[in-house]
């Protein structure tokens, strides 16, 4: 698996092509892009934050109420 990763890593361009990046920014979104981005943000940001907060509340509960 590491050989595949090394080959893929070597194919990544080292310098940013600003013209291509600007062209990608100007392309319109497809219909399903917005729900997909919202779902990805919920899964990658909000869900871990909620889990960490629940863990902290659980620890505080155990500290102050007792086992």
N, C-alpha and C positions, 0 to 999 in steps of 0.2 A: 504494500500500500504506500510506503514512503517513496518508492520510485515514481509512482503516479503523481504523488503530491509534488515532488521535486520538478517533474516535467511541467506540471500545470503552473507552478510558481515561476519557472523560467519564462513561460509564455506571457506573463503579466507585463504590460509595458511599464518601463521605469519612469518615463516622462508623461505628463498629462497632455493630451491633445485638446487644447481649449476650444478649438473650432468644433470638434465633435461633441464636446460636452455642452456647448451652447446650442447646438442643433438638437441634442436630446432634450434640453430644457424647454425648447419651443414646441416640441411635438405635443399634440393634444392627448388628453387621457382617454382611454377606452371606457366603456360603460362599467365594466367590472373592476376597474382600477381603484376607485374610491372605497368600495366596501372591503376590498382586499387589503388596502393600506390601513383602514380603520381596524380590521381584525388583527392584522400584524402588530399594530401599536398596542392593542389591548393585551395580546398574548406576551409581547416582549417587554412592555413597560408597566402597565397597570396591574397585571396579575402578580408579578414578583413583588411589587410594592405592597400589595394587599397581604401577600403571604408573610412578608417580613414584619408588617405591622401586627398581624395576628400572632406571630411568634413572640414579638415583644410584649404584647398584651398577656399572652400565656405565661411568660416568664415573670412578669410583674404580678400576676394573679398568684402564681405559686410562691413568690417571695413574701407577699403581704398576707395572704390567706393561710398559707401553709399546705403541706401535703395532705 
